[in-house]
Amino acid sequence: MKKYSWLSYCSFVLSLFPIPFLFGMMYAVIRIHPSLGFFLISLSIILSLLLGLIALFKRTEKNALALVAIIISFWSGLFFIFGLLMSQMA
């Protein structure tokens, strides 16, 4: 019987982290050095994609939550890269 495991849940939580954290950094709600903040956001996106892909190809895992996490983290990554390019910080 297929069910969700910690891989799906961790991937989903990590995929929700980057965008609010980026806006928190932009509006100085979260006071952290920008380099460290960008590293944490990038790490969160990469880990979410990796955990989502592992959960997606695991035989005993339901795919819905992992697929949603991959989609959210992919769009978060595109938004993050677009924001960095538009602000000329890349």
Protein Blocks (a to p, Z undefined) as FASTA:
>chain_A
ZZddfklmmmmmmmmmmmmmmmmmmnomagcdfklmmmmmmmmmmmmmmmmmmmmmpmkb
cfklmmmmmmmmmmmmmmmmmmmmmnopZZ
